[in-house]
Amino acid sequence: MKQILVPTDFSEHAENALKVAAQIAKKNNSEIIILHMFELPSQMNDAVLGGASIPETMLFMKKANEMLDEVSSRPYLDGISITEIVKIDKPIHGITQVSKDYDVDLIVMGSHGTSGIEELLIGSNTEKVVRNSDIPVLVIKKDIPNFNASNIVFASDFSDETKKPFKKLVNLTQFFESKIHLVTICTPNSFKPTHMAEKAMNEFISEFNLTNFQTHIYNDTNIEKGIINFSNSINADIIGMCTHGRTGFAHFFNGSISEGLVNHSIKPVLTFKI
């Protein structure tokens, strides 16, 4: 893992994400790219009609760069190669573009936790990043002084379309040295006999060269609660999930789970686009 992108709005939640990124970077000798995005008010977009736009824009840029310099000097970033970027752009476009330009391996973003997906870092734009990013996105919800990724849950229906994102998860676990817990959640509305659930998981993993994994079947009233309760029961460090680019979280498990998983889980969530 060479490049980790951390978008920041200089909030406490963004700081929590940066701290986790720093721990990952030190373990893998990665570089961190700290990105601050801001959009100019519409009345400042025309430098001809609004003569004040150019000096005011320069003032915004100067202040943002000063704040990035301050963030980059945090003691927990000592020894890490840092690149600072300030862009005037819409967050979703700017984050996506920087990810491509710098060949980013992982995006780490902070969130307000239980406040819901609309309150994630940079507002609802984080949902758009998660939905559209071809790069894995790790969402951090609280300060984690000792970030650990020893146990990662991957809850899925284990359909063919989840194989591509799962391969990305397997690649990341090589950096994290993680054990993958593959779990089928059985509910009254999505019940599978044990032998069918086991067969689906075994056929799925047969296509991957896995050495450190375990399969599980967990029963609960709905899939969201099942993922959260199972993850708590094994003291998982991260919950891995897939998203559809066209509709985001709403079609995880072919439409049976909503944004609630991200809203209600206090554990870090690692997302991969199908």
Secondary structure as a PSIPRED ss2 file (coil, helix, strand):
# PSIPRED VFORMAT (PSIPRED V4.0)

   1 M C   1.000  0.000  0.000
   2 K C   1.000  0.000  0.000
   3 Q E   0.000  0.000  1.000
   4 I E   0.000  0.000  1.000
   5 L E   0.000  0.000  1.000
   6 V E   0.000  0.000  1.000
   7 P E   0.000  0.000  1.000
   8 T C   1.000  0.000  0.000
   9 D C   1.000  0.000  0.000
  10 F C   1.000  0.000  0.000
  11 S C   1.000  0.000  0.000
  12 E H   0.000  1.000  0.000
  13 H H   0.000  1.000  0.000
  14 A H   0.000  1.000  0.000
  15 E H   0.000  1.000  0.000
  16 N H   0.000  1.000  0.000
  17 A H   0.000  1.000  0.000
  18 L H   0.000  1.000  0.000
  19 K H   0.000  1.000  0.000
  20 V H   0.000  1.000  0.000
  21 A H   0.000  1.000  0.000
  22 A H   0.000  1.000  0.000
  23 Q H   0.000  1.000  0.000
  24 I H   0.000  1.000  0.000
  25 A H   0.000  1.000  0.000
  26 K H   0.000  1.000  0.000
  27 K H   0.000  1.000  0.000
  28 N H   0.000  1.000  0.000
  29 N C   1.000  0.000  0.000
  30 S C   1.000  0.000  0.000
  31 E E   0.000  0.000  1.000
  32 I E   0.000  0.000  1.000
  33 I E   0.000  0.000  1.000
  34 I E   0.000  0.000  1.000
  35 L E   0.000  0.000  1.000
  36 H E   0.000  0.000  1.000
  37 M E   0.000  0.000  1.000
  38 F E   0.000  0.000  1.000
  39 E C   1.000  0.000  0.000
  40 L C   1.000  0.000  0.000
  41 P C   1.000  0.000  0.000
  42 S H   0.000  1.000  0.000
  43 Q H   0.000  1.000  0.000
  44 M H   0.000  1.000  0.000
  45 N C   1.000  0.000  0.000
  46 D C   1.000  0.000  0.000
  47 A C   1.000  0.000  0.000
  48 V C   1.000  0.000  0.000
  49 L C   1.000  0.000  0.000
  50 G C   1.000  0.000  0.000
  51 G C   1.000  0.000  0.000
  52 A C   1.000  0.000  0.000
  53 S H   0.000  1.000  0.000
  54 I H   0.000  1.000  0.000
  55 P H   0.000  1.000  0.000
  56 E H   0.000  1.000  0.000
  57 T H   0.000  1.000  0.000
  58 M H   0.000  1.000  0.000
  59 L H   0.000  1.000  0.000
  60 F H   0.000  1.000  0.000
  61 M H   0.000  1.000  0.000
  62 K H   0.000  1.000  0.000
  63 K H   0.000  1.000  0.000
  64 A H   0.000  1.000  0.000
  65 N H   0.000  1.000  0.000
  66 E H   0.000  1.000  0.000
  67 M H   0.000  1.000  0.000
  68 L H   0.000  1.000  0.000
  69 D H   0.000  1.000  0.000
  70 E H   0.000  1.000  0.000
  71 V H   0.000  1.000  0.000
  72 S H   0.000  1.000  0.000
  73 S C   1.000  0.000  0.000
  74 R C   1.000  0.000  0.000
  75 P H   0.000  1.000  0.000
  76 Y H   0.000  1.000  0.000
  77 L H   0.000  1.000  0.000
  78 D C   1.000  0.000  0.000
  79 G C   1.000  0.000  0.000
  80 I C   1.000  0.000  0.000
  81 S C   1.000  0.000  0.000
  82 I E   0.000  0.000  1.000
  83 T E   0.000  0.000  1.000
  84 E E   0.000  0.000  1.000
  85 I E   0.000  0.000  1.000
  86 V E   0.000  0.000  1.000
  87 K E   0.000  0.000  1.000
  88 I E   0.000  0.000  1.000
  89 D C   1.000  0.000  0.000
  90 K C   1.000  0.000  0.000
  91 P H   0.000  1.000  0.000
  92 I H   0.000  1.000  0.000
  93 H H   0.000  1.000  0.000
  94 G H   0.000  1.000  0.000
  95 I H   0.000  1.000  0.000
  96 T H   0.000  1.000  0.000
  97 Q H   0.000  1.000  0.000
  98 V H   0.000  1.000  0.000
  99 S H   0.000  1.000  0.000
 100 K H   0.000  1.000  0.000
 101 D H   0.000  1.000  0.000
 102 Y C   1.000  0.000  0.000
 103 D C   1.000  0.000  0.000
 104 V C   1.000  0.000  0.000
 105 D C   1.000  0.000  0.000
 106 L E   0.000  0.000  1.000
 107 I E   0.000  0.000  1.000
 108 V E   0.000  0.000  1.000
 109 M E   0.000  0.000  1.000
 110 G E   0.000  0.000  1.000
 111 S C   1.000  0.000  0.000
 112 H C   1.000  0.000  0.000
 113 G H   0.000  1.000  0.000
 114 T H   0.000  1.000  0.000
 115 S H   0.000  1.000  0.000
 116 G C   1.000  0.000  0.000
 117 I H   0.000  1.000  0.000
 118 E H   0.000  1.000  0.000
 119 E H   0.000  1.000  0.000
 120 L C   1.000  0.000  0.000
 121 L C   1.000  0.000  0.000
 122 I C   1.000  0.000  0.000
 123 G C   1.000  0.000  0.000
 124 S C   1.000  0.000  0.000
 125 N H   0.000  1.000  0.000
 126 T H   0.000  1.000  0.000
 127 E H   0.000  1.000  0.000
 128 K H   0.000  1.000  0.000
 129 V H   0.000  1.000  0.000
 130 V H   0.000  1.000  0.000
 131 R H   0.000  1.000  0.000
 132 N H   0.000  1.000  0.000
 133 S C   1.000  0.000  0.000
 134 D C   1.000  0.000  0.000
 135 I C   1.000  0.000  0.000
 136 P C   1.000  0.000  0.000
 137 V E   0.000  0.000  1.000
 138 L E   0.000  0.000  1.000
 139 V E   0.000  0.000  1.000
 140 I E   0.000  0.000  1.000
 141 K C   1.000  0.000  0.000
 142 K C   1.000  0.000  0.000
 143 D C   1.000  0.000  0.000
 144 I C   1.000  0.000  0.000
 145 P C   1.000  0.000  0.000
 146 N C   1.000  0.000  0.000
 147 F C   1.000  0.000  0.000
 148 N C   1.000  0.000  0.000
 149 A C   1.000  0.000  0.000
 150 S C   1.000  0.000  0.000
 151 N E   0.000  0.000  1.000
 152 I E   0.000  0.000  1.000
 153 V E   0.000  0.000  1.000
 154 F E   0.000  0.000  1.000
 155 A E   0.000  0.000  1.000
 156 S C   1.000  0.000  0.000
 157 D C   1.000  0.000  0.000
 158 F C   1.000  0.000  0.000
 159 S C   1.000  0.000  0.000
 160 D H   0.000  1.000  0.000
 161 E H   0.000  1.000  0.000
 162 T H   0.000  1.000  0.000
 163 K H   0.000  1.000  0.000
 164 K H   0.000  1.000  0.000
 165 P H   0.000  1.000  0.000
 166 F H   0.000  1.000  0.000
 167 K H   0.000  1.000  0.000
 168 K H   0.000  1.000  0.000
 169 L H   0.000  1.000  0.000
 170 V H   0.000  1.000  0.000
 171 N H   0.000  1.000  0.000
 172 L H   0.000  1.000  0.000
 173 T H   0.000  1.000  0.000
 174 Q H   0.000  1.000  0.000
 175 F H   0.000  1.000  0.000
 176 F H   0.000  1.000  0.000
 177 E C   1.000  0.000  0.000
 178 S C   1.000  0.000  0.000
 179 K E   0.000  0.000  1.000
 180 I E   0.000  0.000  1.000
 181 H E   0.000  0.000  1.000
 182 L E   0.000  0.000  1.000
 183 V E   0.000  0.000  1.000
 184 T E   0.000  0.000  1.000
 185 I E   0.000  0.000  1.000
 186 C E   0.000  0.000  1.000
 187 T C   1.000  0.000  0.000
 188 P C   1.000  0.000  0.000
 189 N C   1.000  0.000  0.000
 190 S C   1.000  0.000  0.000
 191 F C   1.000  0.000  0.000
 192 K C   1.000  0.000  0.000
 193 P C   1.000  0.000  0.000
 194 T H   0.000  1.000  0.000
 195 H H   0.000  1.000  0.000
 196 M H   0.000  1.000  0.000
 197 A H   0.000  1.000  0.000
 198 E H   0.000  1.000  0.000
 199 K H   0.000  1.000  0.000
 200 A H   0.000  1.000  0.000
 201 M H   0.000  1.000  0.000
 202 N H   0.000  1.000  0.000
 203 E H   0.000  1.000  0.000
 204 F H   0.000  1.000  0.000
 205 I H   0.000  1.000  0.000
 206 S C   1.000  0.000  0.000
 207 E C   1.000  0.000  0.000
 208 F C   1.000  0.000  0.000
 209 N C   1.000  0.000  0.000
 210 L C   1.000  0.000  0.000
 211 T C   1.000  0.000  0.000
 212 N C   1.000  0.000  0.000
 213 F E   0.000  0.000  1.000
 214 Q E   0.000  0.000  1.000
 215 T E   0.000  0.000  1.000
 216 H E   0.000  0.000  1.000
 217 I E   0.000  0.000  1.000
 218 Y E   0.000  0.000  1.000
 219 N E   0.000  0.000  1.000
 220 D C   1.000  0.000  0.000
 221 T C   1.000  0.000  0.000
 222 N C   1.000  0.000  0.000
 223 I H   0.000  1.000  0.000
 224 E H   0.000  1.000  0.000
 225 K H   0.000  1.000  0.000
 226 G H   0.000  1.000  0.000
 227 I H   0.000  1.000  0.000
 228 I H   0.000  1.000  0.000
 229 N H   0.000  1.000  0.000
 230 F H   0.000  1.000  0.000
 231 S H   0.000  1.000  0.000
 232 N H   0.000  1.000  0.000
 233 S H   0.000  1.000  0.000
 234 I C   1.000  0.000  0.000
 235 N C   1.000  0.000  0.000
 236 A C   1.000  0.000  0.000
 237 D C   1.000  0.000  0.000
 238 I E   0.000  0.000  1.000
 239 I E   0.000  0.000  1.000
 240 G E   0.000  0.000  1.000
 241 M E   0.000  0.000  1.000
 242 C E   0.000  0.000  1.000
 243 T E   0.000  0.000  1.000
 244 H E   0.000  0.000  1.000
 245 G C   1.000  0.000  0.000
 246 R C   1.000  0.000  0.000
 247 T C   1.000  0.000  0.000
 248 G E   0.000  0.000  1.000
 249 F H   0.000  1.000  0.000
 250 A H   0.000  1.000  0.000
 251 H H   0.000  1.000  0.000
 252 F E   0.000  0.000  1.000
 253 F C   1.000  0.000  0.000
 254 N C   1.000  0.000  0.000
 255 G C   1.000  0.000  0.000
 256 S C   1.000  0.000  0.000
 257 I E   0.000  0.000  1.000
 258 S C   1.000  0.000  0.000
 259 E C   1.000  0.000  0.000
 260 G H   0.000  1.000  0.000
 261 L H   0.000  1.000  0.000
 262 V H   0.000  1.000  0.000
 263 N H   0.000  1.000  0.000
 264 H H   0.000  1.000  0.000
 265 S C   1.000  0.000  0.000
 266 I C   1.000  0.000  0.000
 267 K C   1.000  0.000  0.000
 268 P C   1.000  0.000  0.000
 269 V E   0.000  0.000  1.000
 270 L E   0.000  0.000  1.000
 271 T E   0.000  0.000  1.000
 272 F E   0.000  0.000  1.000
 273 K E   0.000  0.000  1.000
 274 I C   1.000  0.000  0.000
